[in-house]
């Protein structure tokens, strides 16, 4: 079992963010505050999804910030191209 997880018949708490293998019939419940929000802006429906990014490694803070900015810019550009 990956480090940072607990498991049991009733489920468990995930202590560290990571990729999950989910099996058919299992339920995933978001942490409070992490769910998508739906707002009505007239005739448009807008979905808002919180995104949290962690840059791991031995980069200096300034370089880690540059990497995070680059990734976020690419995500925004890709999502914008799908409108």
C-alpha positions in Angstrom: 0.0 0.0 0.0 1.4 3.5 -0.9 2.9 5.5 1.9 0.5 8.0 3.5 -2.7 5.9 3.1 -4.8 3.9 5.5 -7.4 1.4 4.5 -10.1 -0.8 5.9 -13.5 -2.2 5.1 -15.1 1.2 5.9 -12.5 3.2 4.0 -9.8 5.5 5.4 -8.3 8.9 5.3 -5.7 9.9 2.6 -2.9 11.6 4.3 -1.0 12.6 1.1 -2.2 13.7 -2.3 -1.5 11.2 -5.1 -2.9 9.1 -7.9 -5.6 6.7 -6.8 -6.7 3.4 -8.4 -10.4 3.3 -7.9 -12.4 0.1 -8.4 -15.9 -0.3 -9.8 -18.4 0.2 -7.1 -16.2 2.3 -4.8 -17.3 5.8 -3.7 -15.1 8.9 -3.7 -16.1 11.7 -1.4 -14.4 15.1 -1.7 -12.9 16.8 1.3 -15.1 19.7 2.5 -14.4 22.8 0.4 -12.8 20.9 -2.5 -16.0 20.3 -4.5 -16.8 22.1 -7.7 -19.1 25.1 -7.3 -21.9 25.9 -9.7 -22.9 29.5 -10.3 -25.6 31.0 -12.6 -24.3 34.0 -14.6 -27.4 34.8 -16.6 -27.6 32.4 -19.5 -24.2 30.8 -18.9 -23.3 28.1 -16.4 -19.9 28.4 -14.9 -18.1 25.6 -13.1 -15.3 26.4 -10.7 -12.9 23.7 -9.6 -10.2 24.4 -7.0 -6.7 23.5 -8.1 -3.8 22.9 -5.7 -0.3 22.3 -7.1 2.8 21.2 -5.3 6.2 21.4 -7.0 8.4 18.8 -5.4 12.1 18.5 -5.6 15.2 20.4 -4.7 14.6 23.6 -6.8 15.1 27.0 -5.3 11.8 28.7 -4.4 12.1 31.1 -7.3 12.5 28.3 -9.8 9.7 26.2 -8.2 7.5 29.3 -8.6 8.5 29.6 -12.2 7.6 25.9 -12.8 4.2 26.3 -11.1 3.4 29.5 -13.1 4.4 27.7 -16.4 2.2 24.7 -15.6 -0.8 26.9 -14.6 -0.4 29.0 -17.8 -0.5 25.9 -19.9 -3.6 24.5 -18.0 -5.4 27.9 -18.5 -4.4 28.0 -22.2 -5.6 24.4 -22.8 -8.9 25.0 -21.0 -9.4 28.2 -22.9 -8.9 26.5 -26.2 -11.9 24.3 -25.5 -14.4 27.0 -25.1 
